[in-house]
Amino acid sequence: MSDFHLDAEPIVVGVDGGGTSTRVVIAALDGTVLGTGEGGSGNLHDVGERILQENIELAWRLAWRDANRIPRPAVAAVLAMASVGTGGNRETVRRIAEEIGLAAVDSIRVDIDLVAALAGGLGGEPGIALIAGTGSSCYGRDAFGTTVQVGGWGSLLDDVGGATWVGTQAMVAAIRAFDGRGQATILEERVMERFGLGNMRELLPKVDAEANVRAARAQLSRLVTVAAAEGDEVAIKILRVGADALAECVATAHRQLRFDGEGVPVVVTGGLAENVPEYRMMIHGAVSGVLPQAQCIPPVTSNASGAVLEALCDAYGGRPESEVAVRVVQTSFRR
């Protein structure tokens, strides 16, 4: 431990917990990012309390190691997490954060992951954030402080346009082609290869019996994006339907908010949209089609850094000076 710096500099911490990973960012009160760390899934619903605590703690410890400092509580901590739509789930995550030592319980805020997506995506400015990752959702905030969420109902009821939905549609297209009810598609063969099936009828017990089914379905989204790039009509249609559904979320959020001026900034984020440029451009086109004043832009910084921006707001008791937000963005990219 002698190689680590010992200091009493006040810090804030932001946590971004998604279906795939948990990221922690530690920053000074002037916005300088000091360290980052990453652990496993941050979705309470998927992994449960024990695993979630292990994943957050790992990311927390790695962030302090990256900062070359001894861990200590933050003056403000914001955990922007998947599956915290209920008060009970937020209390669970808040208790976990306190037990790990992120901050005193009254200095911990737990919120939906979209809050960090918007803050990081637009550098703390008003606008609309659209997530197309493992799941999908939309969140907006106008200059008057009004916020609205559209979507985010989970893979059973919604998540249209996200990786889990896209992957599920790969299986739907495959079984429909197998039955003869649907158009022929290379997805039929590739779904069988992916699961090692001798017969398509083996698919249902396979996806019903496997652990972490949601993650497995999300991974199938790559079959669709690759097939679409190869010109498969069914795969292309799946992505178009997904893009249109995501655009509908943006338009719905916009109707409930007040934006002055000609342009409405819309940031599209999430692993699926960010890692598949063709799909991202399809989403941009669909959004522009239903909301011509939308200005689709890439994220200014990461969701985890967005959580830090929110933590700085809590520490300052309001939005800090613009140079603080700028420093978060600049120092995030240097790491």
DODOTOR-243114 format. One record per residue (C-alpha): x, y, z; residue number from 1; residue in one letter; chain. Coordinates in steps of 0.2 Angstrom, whole numbers, plus 5000, padded with zeros to 4 digits. Example, Ala and Ser with C-alpha at 12.3 -4.5 7.8 and 13.67 -1.06 7.14 Angstrom:
# residues 2
((5062, 4978, 5039), 1, "a", "A")
((5068, 4995, 5036), 2, "s", "A")
# end
This chain:
# residues 335
((5000, 5000, 5000), 1, "m", "A")
((5015, 5012, 5002), 2, "s", "A")
((5015, 5015, 4983), 3, "d", "A")
((4997, 5023, 4985), 4, "f", "A")
((4995, 5042, 4988), 5, "h", "A")
((4986, 5046, 5005), 6, "l", "A")
((4976, 5062, 5004), 7, "d", "A")
((4960, 5070, 5010), 8, "a", "A")
((4955, 5078, 4994), 9, "e", "A")
((4936, 5078, 4993), 10, "p", "A")
((4930, 5067, 4978), 11, "i", "A")
((4913, 5062, 4970), 12, "v", "A")
((4909, 5045, 4962), 13, "v", "A")
((4898, 5040, 4948), 14, "g", "A")
((4892, 5023, 4944), 15, "v", "A")
((4885, 5017, 4928), 16, "d", "A")
((4877, 5000, 4929), 17, "g", "A")
((4870, 4991, 4914), 18, "g", "A")
((4865, 4974, 4908), 19, "g", "A")
((4883, 4970, 4903), 20, "t", "A")
((4895, 4979, 4914), 21, "s", "A")
((4897, 4991, 4929), 22, "t", "A")
((4908, 5006, 4927), 23, "r", "A")
((4914, 5017, 4941), 24, "v", "A")
((4922, 5035, 4939), 25, "v", "A")
((4930, 5044, 4953), 26, "i", "A")
((4933, 5063, 4951), 27, "a", "A")
((4939, 5078, 4961), 28, "a", "A")
((4927, 5093, 4964), 29, "l", "A")
((4934, 5103, 4950), 30, "d", "A")
((4929, 5089, 4938), 31, "g", "A")
((4946, 5081, 4935), 32, "t", "A")
((4943, 5062, 4933), 33, "v", "A")
((4955, 5053, 4944), 34, "l", "A")
((4952, 5035, 4941), 35, "g", "A")
((4940, 5022, 4932), 36, "t", "A")
((4936, 5004, 4935), 37, "g", "A")
((4924, 4991, 4927), 38, "e", "A")
((4915, 4975, 4934), 39, "g", "A")
((4902, 4964, 4929), 40, "g", "A")
((4883, 4967, 4926), 41, "s", "A")
((4875, 4981, 4935), 42, "g", "A")
((4857, 4974, 4932), 43, "n", "A")
((4850, 4970, 4949), 44, "l", "A")
((4836, 4960, 4941), 45, "h", "A")
((4848, 4949, 4931), 46, "d", "A")
((4861, 4945, 4944), 47, "v", "A")
((4854, 4948, 4961), 48, "g", "A")
((4860, 4957, 4976), 49, "e", "A")
((4876, 4947, 4980), 50, "r", "A")
((4883, 4947, 4963), 51, "i", "A")
((4878, 4966, 4960), 52, "l", "A")
((4888, 4970, 4976), 53, "q", "A")
((4903, 4960, 4971), 54, "e", "A")
((4903, 4969, 4953), 55, "n", "A")
((4901, 4986, 4960), 56, "i", "A")
((4914, 4983, 4973), 57, "e", "A")
((4926, 4977, 4960), 58, "l", "A")
((4924, 4992, 4949), 59, "a", "A")
((4926, 5003, 4964), 60, "w", "A")
((4942, 4995, 4970), 61, "r", "A")
((4949, 4995, 4952), 62, "l", "A")
((4945, 5014, 4950), 63, "a", "A")
((4955, 5018, 4966), 64, "w", "A")
((4969, 5007, 4960), 65, "r", "A")
((4968, 5017, 4943), 66, "d", "A")
((4969, 5033, 4953), 67, "a", "A")
((4984, 5027, 4963), 68, "n", "A")
((4975, 5032, 4979), 69, "r", "A")
((4968, 5023, 4995), 70, "i", "A")
((4949, 5021, 4994), 71, "p", "A")
((4939, 5033, 5005), 72, "r", "A")
((4920, 5038, 5005), 73, "p", "A")
((4915, 5051, 4992), 74, "a", "A")
((4906, 5067, 4997), 75, "v", "A")
((4892, 5063, 4984), 76, "a", "A")
((4889, 5047, 4975), 77, "a", "A")
((4877, 5044, 4960), 78, "v", "A")
((4873, 5026, 4955), 79, "l", "A")
((4864, 5026, 4938), 80, "a", "A")
((4858, 5008, 4936), 81, "m", "A")
((4847, 4997, 4926), 82, "a", "A")
((4832, 4989, 4935), 83, "s", "A")
((4830, 5002, 4948), 84, "v", "A")
((4813, 5008, 4943), 85, "g", "A")
((4805, 5004, 4960), 86, "t", "A")
((4808, 5012, 4977), 87, "g", "A")
((4813, 4995, 4984), 88, "g", "A")
((4826, 4992, 4971), 89, "n", "A")
((4834, 5009, 4974), 90, "r", "A")
((4835, 5006, 4992), 91, "e", "A")
((4843, 4989, 4989), 92, "t", "A")
((4856, 4997, 4978), 93, "v", "A")
((4859, 5012, 4991), 94, "r", "A")
((4862, 5000, 5005), 95, "r", "A")
((4874, 4990, 4994), 96, "i", "A")
((4883, 5006, 4990), 97, "a", "A")
((4884, 5011, 5009), 98, "e", "A")
((4891, 4994, 5014), 99, "e", "A")
((4904, 4995, 5001), 100, "i", "A")
((4909, 5012, 5007), 101, "g", "A")
((4906, 5023, 4992), 102, "l", "A")
((4898, 5037, 5003), 103, "a", "A")
((4887, 5040, 5018), 104, "a", "A")
((4870, 5034, 5015), 105, "v", "A")
((4863, 5052, 5014), 106, "d", "A")
((4876, 5057, 5001), 107, "s", "A")
((4871, 5042, 4990), 108, "i", "A")
((4858, 5044, 4975), 109, "r", "A")
((4852, 5030, 4965), 110, "v", "A")
((4843, 5033, 4949), 111, "d", "A")
((4839, 5025, 4932), 112, "i", "A")
((4853, 5023, 4920), 113, "d", "A")
((4845, 5035, 4908), 114, "l", "A")
((4850, 5050, 4919), 115, "v", "A")
((4868, 5046, 4917), 116, "a", "A")
((4866, 5043, 4898), 117, "a", "A")
((4858, 5060, 4896), 118, "l", "A")
((4871, 5069, 4907), 119, "a", "A")
((4886, 5060, 4899), 120, "g", "A")
((4879, 5061, 4881), 121, "g", "A")
((4875, 5079, 4881), 122, "l", "A")
((4888, 5085, 4894), 123, "g", "A")
((4875, 5090, 4907), 124, "g", "A")
((4864, 5100, 4895), 125, "e", "A")
((4845, 5098, 4891), 126, "p", "A")
((4840, 5086, 4877), 127, "g", "A")
((4835, 5068, 4874), 128, "i", "A")
((4845, 5052, 4876), 129, "a", "A")
((4840, 5036, 4867), 130, "l", "A")
((4848, 5020, 4873), 131, "i", "A")
((4849, 5005, 4862), 132, "a", "A")
((4860, 4993, 4872), 133, "g", "A")
((4855, 4976, 4880), 134, "t", "A")
((4838, 4984, 4882), 135, "g", "A")
((4831, 5001, 4875), 136, "s", "A")
((4824, 5016, 4883), 137, "s", "A")
((4822, 5035, 4881), 138, "c", "A")
((4824, 5049, 4893), 139, "y", "A")
((4823, 5068, 4891), 140, "g", "A")
((4825, 5084, 4901), 141, "r", "A")
((4821, 5102, 4895), 142, "d", "A")
((4828, 5118, 4901), 143, "a", "A")
((4814, 5120, 4914), 144, "f", "A")
((4819, 5104, 4923), 145, "g", "A")
((4805, 5094, 4917), 146, "t", "A")
((4810, 5075, 4914), 147, "t", "A")
((4801, 5061, 4905), 148, "v", "A")
((4805, 5043, 4902), 149, "q", "A")
((4798, 5033, 4888), 150, "v", "A")
((4801, 5014, 4886), 151, "g", "A")
((4812, 5004, 4898), 152, "g", "A")
((4799, 4991, 4902), 153, "w", "A")
((4811, 4976, 4900), 154, "g", "A")
((4813, 4962, 4888), 155, "s", "A")
((4797, 4954, 4892), 156, "l", "A")
((4786, 4968, 4888), 157, "l", "A")
((4796, 4980, 4878), 158, "d", "A")
((4815, 4984, 4874), 159, "d", "A")
((4811, 4985, 4855), 160, "v", "A")
((4826, 4990, 4846), 161, "g", "A")
((4838, 4984, 4859), 162, "g", "A")
((4850, 4969, 4858), 163, "a", "A")
((4839, 4957, 4867), 164, "t", "A")
((4824, 4962, 4856), 165, "w", "A")
((4835, 4961, 4840), 166, "v", "A")
((4842, 4944, 4846), 167, "g", "A")
((4824, 4937, 4850), 168, "t", "A")
((4819, 4943, 4832), 169, "q", "A")
((4833, 4932, 4825), 170, "a", "A")
((4825, 4917, 4833), 171, "m", "A")
((4807, 4922, 4828), 172, "v", "A")
((4813, 4924, 4810), 173, "a", "A")
((4822, 4907, 4810), 174, "a", "A")
((4807, 4897, 4817), 175, "i", "A")
((4795, 4906, 4805), 176, "r", "A")
((4807, 4902, 4790), 177, "a", "A")
((4808, 4884, 4797), 178, "f", "A")
((4789, 4882, 4797), 179, "d", "A")
((4787, 4890, 4780), 180, "g", "A")
((4777, 4904, 4788), 181, "r", "A")
((4790, 4917, 4785), 182, "g", "A")
((4803, 4923, 4772), 183, "q", "A")
((4818, 4912, 4769), 184, "a", "A")
((4833, 4919, 4778), 185, "t", "A")
((4851, 4915, 4783), 186, "i", "A")
((4846, 4918, 4801), 187, "l", "A")
((4838, 4900, 4801), 188, "e", "A")
((4855, 4892, 4798), 189, "e", "A")
((4865, 4903, 4809), 190, "r", "A")
((4853, 4902, 4824), 191, "v", "A")
((4855, 4883, 4823), 192, "m", "A")
((4874, 4884, 4822), 193, "e", "A")
((4874, 4896, 4837), 194, "r", "A")
((4865, 4884, 4848), 195, "f", "A")
((4872, 4868, 4841), 196, "g", "A")
((4855, 4862, 4836), 197, "l", "A")
((4852, 4846, 4826), 198, "g", "A")
((4834, 4851, 4823), 199, "n", "A")
((4825, 4868, 4825), 200, "m", "A")
((4813, 4860, 4837), 201, "r", "A")
((4827, 4859, 4849), 202, "e", "A")
((4827, 4878, 4851), 203, "l", "A")
((4813, 4881, 4863), 204, "l", "A")
((4820, 4870, 4877), 205, "p", "A")
((4837, 4877, 4874), 206, "k", "A")
((4832, 4895, 4877), 207, "v", "A")
((4820, 4891, 4891), 208, "d", "A")
((4833, 4880, 4900), 209, "a", "A")
((4849, 4890, 4899), 210, "e", "A")
((4854, 4902, 4913), 211, "a", "A")
((4855, 4920, 4910), 212, "n", "A")
((4843, 4919, 4895), 213, "v", "A")
((4842, 4938, 4892), 214, "r", "A")
((4860, 4939, 4890), 215, "a", "A")
((4860, 4925, 4878), 216, "a", "A")
((4846, 4933, 4867), 217, "r", "A")
((4856, 4949, 4867), 218, "a", "A")
((4871, 4941, 4860), 219, "q", "A")
((4861, 4934, 4846), 220, "l", "A")
((4859, 4952, 4840), 221, "s", "A")
((4876, 4951, 4831), 222, "r", "A")
((4868, 4937, 4820), 223, "l", "A")
((4856, 4950, 4814), 224, "v", "A")
((4868, 4965, 4811), 225, "t", "A")
((4880, 4953, 4802), 226, "v", "A")
((4866, 4946, 4791), 227, "a", "A")
((4860, 4963, 4787), 228, "a", "A")
((4877, 4969, 4782), 229, "a", "A")
((4877, 4954, 4770), 230, "e", "A")
((4860, 4960, 4762), 231, "g", "A")
((4848, 4948, 4771), 232, "d", "A")
((4831, 4956, 4768), 233, "e", "A")
((4824, 4948, 4784), 234, "v", "A")
((4838, 4955, 4795), 235, "a", "A")
((4837, 4972, 4787), 236, "i", "A")
((4818, 4973, 4791), 237, "k", "A")
((4821, 4968, 4809), 238, "i", "A")
((4833, 4983, 4811), 239, "l", "A")
((4822, 4995, 4802), 240, "r", "A")
((4807, 4990, 4814), 241, "v", "A")
((4819, 4992, 4829), 242, "g", "A")
((4825, 5009, 4823), 243, "a", "A")
((4807, 5015, 4820), 244, "d", "A")
((4802, 5009, 4837), 245, "a", "A")
((4816, 5019, 4845), 246, "l", "A")
((4812, 5034, 4835), 247, "a", "A")
((4794, 5033, 4841), 248, "e", "A")
((4801, 5034, 4859), 249, "c", "A")
((4810, 5050, 4855), 250, "v", "A")
((4795, 5058, 4847), 251, "a", "A")
((4784, 5053, 4862), 252, "t", "A")
((4797, 5061, 4874), 253, "a", "A")
((4798, 5077, 4864), 254, "h", "A")
((4779, 5079, 4864), 255, "r", "A")
((4780, 5080, 4883), 256, "q", "A")
((4794, 5092, 4885), 257, "l", "A")
((4797, 5110, 4880), 258, "r", "A")
((4812, 5115, 4869), 259, "f", "A")
((4815, 5132, 4863), 260, "d", "A")
((4824, 5136, 4846), 261, "g", "A")
((4825, 5126, 4830), 262, "e", "A")
((4836, 5111, 4836), 263, "g", "A")
((4833, 5097, 4849), 264, "v", "A")
((4849, 5088, 4853), 265, "p", "A")
((4847, 5069, 4853), 266, "v", "A")
((4861, 5058, 4859), 267, "v", "A")
((4860, 5039, 4854), 268, "v", "A")
((4870, 5028, 4865), 269, "t", "A")
((4871, 5010, 4871), 270, "g", "A")
((4882, 4996, 4866), 271, "g", "A")
((4872, 4990, 4851), 272, "l", "A")
((4870, 5008, 4843), 273, "a", "A")
((4888, 5013, 4847), 274, "e", "A")
((4896, 4997, 4841), 275, "n", "A")
((4886, 4995, 4825), 276, "v", "A")
((4887, 5011, 4814), 277, "p", "A")
((4875, 5005, 4801), 278, "e", "A")
((4861, 5002, 4814), 279, "y", "A")
((4866, 5019, 4823), 280, "r", "A")
((4864, 5028, 4806), 281, "m", "A")
((4847, 5019, 4803), 282, "m", "A")
((4841, 5025, 4820), 283, "i", "A")
((4847, 5043, 4816), 284, "h", "A")
((4837, 5042, 4800), 285, "g", "A")
((4821, 5036, 4808), 286, "a", "A")
((4822, 5049, 4822), 287, "v", "A")
((4825, 5063, 4809), 288, "s", "A")
((4810, 5056, 4800), 289, "g", "A")
((4798, 5058, 4814), 290, "v", "A")
((4806, 5073, 4822), 291, "l", "A")
((4814, 5084, 4809), 292, "p", "A")
((4821, 5097, 4822), 293, "q", "A")
((4831, 5083, 4830), 294, "a", "A")
((4850, 5085, 4830), 295, "q", "A")
((4857, 5067, 4832), 296, "c", "A")
((4874, 5068, 4840), 297, "i", "A")
((4887, 5056, 4847), 298, "p", "A")
((4889, 5055, 4866), 299, "p", "A")
((4900, 5069, 4873), 300, "v", "A")
((4907, 5057, 4886), 301, "t", "A")
((4903, 5040, 4894), 302, "s", "A")
((4887, 5036, 4904), 303, "n", "A")
((4899, 5033, 4919), 304, "a", "A")
((4906, 5051, 4917), 305, "s", "A")
((4888, 5057, 4916), 306, "g", "A")
((4885, 5049, 4933), 307, "a", "A")
((4900, 5059, 4939), 308, "v", "A")
((4892, 5075, 4932), 309, "l", "A")
((4876, 5071, 4942), 310, "e", "A")
((4886, 5068, 4958), 311, "a", "A")
((4895, 5085, 4956), 312, "l", "A")
((4877, 5093, 4955), 313, "c", "A")
((4873, 5084, 4971), 314, "d", "A")
((4890, 5090, 4979), 315, "a", "A")
((4887, 5108, 4973), 316, "y", "A")
((4869, 5108, 4977), 317, "g", "A")
((4865, 5113, 4959), 318, "g", "A")
((4873, 5113, 4942), 319, "r", "A")
((4892, 5117, 4944), 320, "p", "A")
((4901, 5130, 4933), 321, "e", "A")
((4902, 5125, 4915), 322, "s", "A")
((4921, 5123, 4916), 323, "e", "A")
((4919, 5109, 4929), 324, "v", "A")
((4908, 5099, 4916), 325, "a", "A")
((4921, 5103, 4902), 326, "v", "A")
((4935, 5096, 4913), 327, "r", "A")
((4925, 5080, 4917), 328, "v", "A")
((4923, 5078, 4898), 329, "v", "A")
((4942, 5082, 4894), 330, "q", "A")
((4950, 5071, 4908), 331, "t", "A")
((4938, 5057, 4904), 332, "s", "A")
((4945, 5055, 4886), 333, "f", "A")
((4963, 5056, 4892), 334, "r", "A")
((4961, 5041, 4902), 335, "r", "A")
# end
